[in-house]
Amino acid sequence: MVEMSDEDFKAIVAEVLDRIPEPIHRRLVNVAFVVESAPEEDFDLLGHYDGFPVTMAGDGGMIGALPNKITIYRDPILAMCESVDHVIEEVAVTVIHEIGHYFGLDDGKLHDLGWA
């Protein structure tokens, strides 16, 4: 387990988001990224995508839709990691996994691509 302040963890998430390649970053429209301590229903859950994949939006987008939300869960990630480098790696995998859901990929496809 790694102990880390909320601010330091959020800085890691921000750093990972800053490393997203521009062609992908440009396509992340109407998406809010948030950090929460832990999910109520499943402590082993590292992240969660809540919204409609862009594959459902069509040409006009989802007019009037609330922002999509990607949540990164701090406590489960810190509990499973053994070092700060491991935290950075798990945050990166989790962010990419949840962005994959935004682009319409299911867990099976993300697993096949090595992002599960």
Buried (B, 14 or more C-beta within 10 A) or exposed (E): EBEBEEEEBBEBBEEBBEEBEEEEEEEBEBBEBEBEEBBEEEEEBBBBBBBBBBEEBEEEEBEEEEEBBBBBBBBBBBEBBEEEEBBBBBBBBBBBBBBBBBEEBEEEEBEEEEBE
